[in-house]
Amino acid sequence: MSKRDEMIAKYATDLKEKMGHDADMDLLTKVTIGCGPSIYNKDSATVSAGSESELETVKKNFLIKKLGLEDGPALMEGLHKVLEDYGKSNRNKYRAVVYYLLTKHFGKEEVYS
């Protein structure tokens, strides 16, 4: 099993244990691949939910650039909803999982097809 496959399995387990969510493994794999090498770096592998600058970066680079969504209050509302659903007390919010959840939340799965 490759390192990337191990990470994808870890993310699927995280979704199951923390959210009771059975991951769409094809989508989770594509989202993880889309994250590139950031998943291997301890700092960039997670999203800091308490940092407004980090959330702005996710909004700008993922929601607007990658998913092609229009800027507006709905983006931050959706981001905060996903982070709350993932668990406020959960310190390790994996970037690939957050991006997967955002893709599902905004119904933009076709971006990865």
Residue, then its C-alpha position, 0 to 999 in steps of 0.5 A: m500500500s502506498k503512502r497516499d493510499e494509507m492517507i486515503a484510508k486514514y481519511a475514510t476512517d476519520l469520516k466514519e469515526k467522527m461523522g458516521h459517514d461512509a465515504d465515497m472512496d472515488l471522490l475522496t481519492k480524487v480530492t486527496i490527489g488534488c491536495g497534492p503534496s500538502i497531505y504529507n506536511k504536518d502543518s499543511a495537512t490540516v485546516s486550522a479552523g480557528s484561523e480566519s486567514e486560513l479560512e479565507t485561504v480555503k475559501k479563495n483557493f479551494l471554493i472559488k478557484k477549484l470548485g468555481l463557486e461565486d464569492g459571497p457569504a454562503l461560502m463562509e457559512g458553508l465552510h463553518k457548517v462543514l467545520e462544525d459538523y466535522g467537530k469543533s473539539n476535533r483538533n485534527k481537521y484533515r485538509a483532504v477531509v474538509y475539502y471532500l466535505l465542502t465538495k459534497h456540501f456545495g454539490k460540486e462532485e462533477v469538478y472531480s469527474 
